[in-house]
Every structure is written in structure tokens, then in C-alpha cells.
């Protein structure tokens, strides 16, 4: 019997033998070696930093103070541009939380199954949510279990009106009490504390929303839906009819999980559409009595059952928990897992590979919280070992553009390490080109040149291996076995391989300027244009002109923002100015640039004239652009952008470009829309100047008159009119409301994977009050929320929750 506790540890110490002691000493030596290795690596990195500082200091040793200051101005402008670039790369629309989705569920009444009648008003609600959230409703709903029943609610507590009751129901859905459901502030004052305490005694005190959702997930109570994960061969069985199929008798292996239609409909448009269609077809069956749980059969080839519980945890709790993956031998391996086994020989997928596969499931189910959780997990796991696989996956059509941007950022930041590892040789040419064109590549230009030549030689070696006859391949005479010497290389073929890469290496910035790698590359004919300091007699001036701007200077090449160089130049400037030297801002270095060039982006759009043909074109084209233009101008007015634009060498066109990229990504649009945004900014100023320039003008826009059928000639195509408000994730941990988006017409409307918030000034007749005037039983559709008259006591805007007494806390 295995002993536990103190006695077990004492006996283990007493029974230590020579082998255990030897193993401990061996482990100690390995630990010491690992520590020594880390120290050597750290020392090597620090020595390289010293080398970079030394070579850049030698470069500027004979420069004037003004020239060194000009170089620092270049680095400072690049650093400001890099900050905006990083913000643009991180931009994406936020995924709605379960609180937001449940609030939408209360507003739009998806898949409701019971009506509450209070003071002549009808509130379509969901049994499962109210039953688990409130003991009072649990007892009331238990007495009348039929589908679509209308149940009268009689509250003994005095002073509860219809808006107050609506606010209480919203609290049960969201865990937040919103006084703007129609409840006045006076009703929410301290004078009504007694009334709220009476409600607490009558209704009971609800738990935290997360606790109740977790209970629904783990217990399956009040479940009205079954997710069936079945093989494709079992898809045509009688699952949907509720009858026993072959898998019920053990012929097939499948997984069934009980869940709730209300939660699935709130979180996933895919499940919502599926459940609504199923309810529409089964409406007659529901009228006959208590409905049976809806069975949703999912093909395991598309959604492997090993991820079933991961999926439900994300739906119910907004968490991505890979420990919920079913890892038993009975779970069918997915196609991605089989490919991983074939390619790597591993029997299990890595965390990153599993996150990639779950990401595809999230996109298929239109579950943003799951896809963004997978994106975050992949990005947090990026390392040299998996960088290539992540770049390839994210660059494909089914990959994540957001992950691809973060992987490229990692490549740029860690390029010095990548250049010294085997990862460099696995990079695609397009990826390497994208890295070399960046002004923010963290590597000295000599290392960039060396890495480029190394990559090209490896590609040449692979070509030669492919051309080898099968008789020679893998023999002692094979290129693979004996290697490739430089004298055996075909420099003409190597130059052809590197023709798209070497032009992006900034030869003028290779330090030391006469390094053997550079001179050998020139002698071999790989570098078509030698550095400027190797041409002519005055090499010193040529070298200076290649680094800083000057009047009539055609030799200038923008230096990369390599951190060791920039920090050392800043130190040199501080040393030179510490003695009282007044550094003059070098206006002469930009005197060759016309002043009007900086104003092109502000004036050019106004030079275009537009003649919109119809009112529909104006509304459909202007309103989405209007919201983005407003967001762009908001970002342009921030201190970070203003500081970047005020710098001497700040490229305002590039700064504005990054702001536009950030805006279109926040609106979940492709990057190509940034060009449209730039061209359409003048279009708004010409057609709708008051609307585009004033932030409050949109509230004065009357859509009812603009979209009047008399002006349009026909009302066709307006049934899919959708007005939405964007909530943006700016990387600061909070969400920001940024305006409205209106789209028109059927198949051309961009499909959205989540419900947007409605701005108060573009609010249709509000469903927030959640009630009808009661005049007897109403005809009910299980999939379509009933129509609601406009009410002045409720609006569709959500405001910050107010502090609640113990009943609601």
C-alpha cells in the first residue's frame, strides 16, 4: 500500500541508495550546465550589444553635433510611427461577452418558450434562465410546463410598475440592473430601499450570473436541447426524430451533451438559425403538449467530439479551457491530428495545433469569443520552434489575419535570433521579403545581409538536390551528404534566387562599411549596386549623406529603427548637449521637401467631385464611411498622433495610413478598405459636409424621411436594413462606442458574426420593455419575436449598471 504524508517522506529518505544519490548528483550537474549555458548566452547577447554600440559610435565619431542630432530625429520619428503601427496590428473588434449576448437575447426574444403577463403586458422569456436565476420563477414556471404558455405574475410588493418589472427581468438575464429600462432615478433612490428588500424576500436572492451559468452547464437541469456528436455515417440515422438509432445500441461511438437553446441562440448565430428552423417545423408538435428536447446532430468530421466540452465552456462561461478536451482512445482523431502525426511523427497535437483547430470550429459556429480566445492562446505561445507553422497557417485563407500580424511582429522583433537558427531556412520568400521591407527590423544591416545570403544558398542547395539523379541521391557523392562549398555554387543562379531580396537590404548601412561579407558579395556579383561610400573619393560625406537627410541629397536611405543603434545615438546626443551645446532643430535638412506635400492628404480628397445618382447611394455609401471617418478623426486628435505628426521627420502620410488601417480593422473590414476610406473622406465633405464634420450631426439625420419609398421609387431591398453601432477593442482593456453602420439589401450585406449595439439616435421601436398590451392570448411564433409598439417608457440603449441593494447583488 502506497503511504502518503510525513511517514512516506521519512521512509523514502531512509531508503536512498547509491543509484538515487548518483541520479541526484547527475541532475545537479545538468542543472549547473544549464545555468552556465544561460549565463554564456546572456553574456554573448550583452557582448553583441556592446559591438553594435561600438560600431555606430565609430560611425558618428567624426560627425558634427547637428548631424548626430539629425540621425536621432530620424530614429525618434520612426519610433513614433512604430507605436502607431503596433496599435494598428493589434486592432480587432471585441467579441461580445455572455452578458452582452444574454442582454440581446432579452431584447430580441430569440427562441422564447413562455410568456409572462404582468399588469396587462406580455414578456416573452426563457424558462431555463428564469428558473435557474430566481426561486420565485422556478416555482411559478414549474406549475405550467407547456410550451408557449402565458403565465400571470402577481407581485405582492407595492410600487412595481411595468418598466420596473422589465428592469428586474433584465437583471436576471445580465446580472446588471439598468435603471434606463424605464425606471426613473427617483424609483431607484434610497427611499425605495424598503421596496427592494421586500422584493428580495419575495423573489429570493439570485447567485452571480457566472455561477448560475456554470450550474446549467454542469448539471444539465432545465435542458431543452441535445448536441449529438456523431460520425458522418451516422448522420442519416433517426437522431432528429428522437427514435433510437444504431449508436444507441453500441454500434457507433458518439457523444450526447444536454444544453439549453436559449444559451446557444444567444451566443452563436449558427445555432440560432438552426434552432429557429427546427422550431418552425416542429410548432405543431409543441401544441400537443410538453416538447421533447431538440436534437442537433453535428458531424464529427467537422466538429470533433473531443472538443465538445471546450465548445460548451466557451458558450456558457467565456473561457477557453483545453483541459476539457476528451483525450481517451475512443475519441476519433480529426483530420488535422492525422496530418500532424504524418508530418511530425507525434502521436499528440501540440497546444498551438489544438488551438488552430478549435479556431476553425469557432469560425464555423460564428462564436467570436471562442475564435479570439484561440487567437490569444496561439499568439501567447509563439516561439522560434513554432513560428514557421504559425506563419503558414495564419497566412492561409482559413487562418487568422490577426495572428499573422502578431507572428510577423515576432519575426521582426526576434530577427537576430531567427537569422542564427534553422528557422530562417524554413521561411517562405514572401515572408522574408515582408520582414526585410520593414523599417522596424531588429537586426544590424550586416546580420540582415548575412541572413539573406544564407537563405539564398540554402535554396540553391535544395535546387541542386532536386536536380540530382536518383542513383546519386543519398550516396557519398550526393550534395546532401557531402555538403555544398562556395566554389561549387553557381553565383548566377544564386543572384537570380536573391533578386527579390537583396534590393531590400540597405547596403549603405552595413557596419563596418568594409566588412568581408559585403565585399565578397560585391565581388561575386550578387550586389548589383555597391554602397555609396565605395563610389567616389569623398567617402566620409557619402557615408553621412546615406544616413541623414540633407539638401539635394539623393543618397539618403531611411535607417531601420534598430534599438541598440537608436539608444547609442541618444546617448551620444545627450553627451554632446550636456556641455551646454545648443542643438538647433535642423530645418535645412527638410528644406528640399515642399511644404505642400504635407498638406496633400488634407487637400487632395476635396479636389474630387462626386455626383451621386440616388439617395440610396448616398445613404448606403456615406453612413459606413461616416462612422469610420469620425473614428479616424478621433484617433488623429489623440496626443500620441499629434506628437508623432509634430516631429521634424514625421511622415504624416504613413502616420495617417496606420490610423486608417487601425480603423478598418476595428470595424472588422479588410485592409483594402483603408484606401476607400482615404478616397471617400472628400466624398463626405462634398456631399454631406454637416454630417461628416459635426459629431452631433448624425443625431439630426432622419432615416425615415431619407429612406422614404417616395424618394427611392420603391421599397424593395430595404427589408434587410440594419443599423449597428461598433464597440472597439483598443488594447487598453476597455471597449469604446464609435458610431453607426447602416447596410442595405439582401445578399450584398456583409455578414456579421455578432449582434451590434444600437445607438440611441437611430433606435427603431424598442423591444427593451419586452411587453405588449395584454388583451387576451396572442398568436405566437416560436422563432420570431412578437411585434412591439413604440413605448416612451423604454429605450434600446444600455447604460452603466447602478449599484443595487442585496437583492440584486
Beta strands, then each sheet from edge to edge (+ up, - down):
strand 1: 92-93
strand 2: 114-118
strand 3: 121-125
strand 4: 149-152
strand 5: 225-230
strand 6: 255-259
strand 7: 294-299
strand 8: 722-729
strand 9: 735-743
sheet 1: 1+ 8- 9+
sheet 2: 3+ 2- 4-
sheet 3: 6+ 5- 7-
end
